[in-house]
Amino acid sequence: MTERENTIVLTDEEGNEQEFEVIDLLEVDDSEYAILLPVDEEDDQAMIFRIDVDENGEDILVEVEDDDEWERVAQYWEELMGEEPEEDEEEKEK
């Protein structure tokens, strides 16, 4: 993981690098999360990563794959930003 101001470069398991803009850092249910936006893609879909600690005591980013955890963090972030949840998300909750 390489950092430059408010951007970060992540390397996947295959060695591919992708640059992200760090949109926000927040805490939900005693875990820390980073909201990242891909810099080089036309897709403006933000990604949520949990900040964990590896065996060496260093911070690492872990992609949130659990739908319930993702929804909790996304909803909390939207509330912080003063946005209403999207209609799709409201329907999922019913």
N, C-alpha and C positions, 0 to 999 in steps of 0.2 A: 504494500500500500504506500503510495507516494502522495504527499500533500503539497499544494501550491495555492496560497491564499484561501479562497473559498471553493477551490476545485480539488478533486482527489482522483487519482488514477488507480483503478483496481485491475488486478490481473486474475483471470479465471484459471481453472484447473488445466486448460489447454495452452496457457501462456499468452492468450490474447489480452491486450490492454484496452480499457475503455475509460474515458474521462467523464467524470460526473461533477456537477455543481452541487455543493452542499447547501440545500435550501433551509434546513432547520435541524436542530438537535433537541430532543425532548425526552422526558421520562414518563413512562406509563407502567403501572403495576410493578414498581421497583426495578424495572429494566430500562436501559437507555437505548434510544433509537436515533438513527440518522435518516433524514428524508433527502434523497438524492435524485437529481434530474440528469439524464444522459445529455452530454454536451453535443456530441456529433450526430445524434439521431434527430429525424424530423418529428418522431413521436414525442409528445410532451408529457408522457405518463411518468409521474414520479414513482420512485421505487423506495421501499422501506427496508432498512437493514437494522438488525439488532446489534448493539455494540457489546461484544463479549470479550473475555480475557483468555488468551491462549496459555499453554503450559509454561511459557517463558514470562508470563505476567504482562504481556503486551496486548494492547487493544487490537481486536480484529472485528471486521464487519461480517455478519452472517445474514444472508438474505432470508427474510421472513417468508416461510412457505406455508405455515399454518393459516388457513383462511380466517379463523376466529381471532387469532392474534393480530393479523393484518387489519381486519375490520376495526378492532378496538383502537389500534394506533391511528389508523386513517381517520376514524371518527373524532378522536381526541384532537388530532392536528387540525381538522376542519373546524372544530369548535374554537380552537385557539385563533384561527384565521378569521373567525366570524362568518364562516360560510355555512350554508345549509347543506345537509347531506344530499347527494344526488338522488334522483327518483329511483334509480336502479337499486341503490343501497337501501332505501326505505322499503322497497318491495321485498328484498332478501330478508329483512328483519321480521316481516309478518309471518 
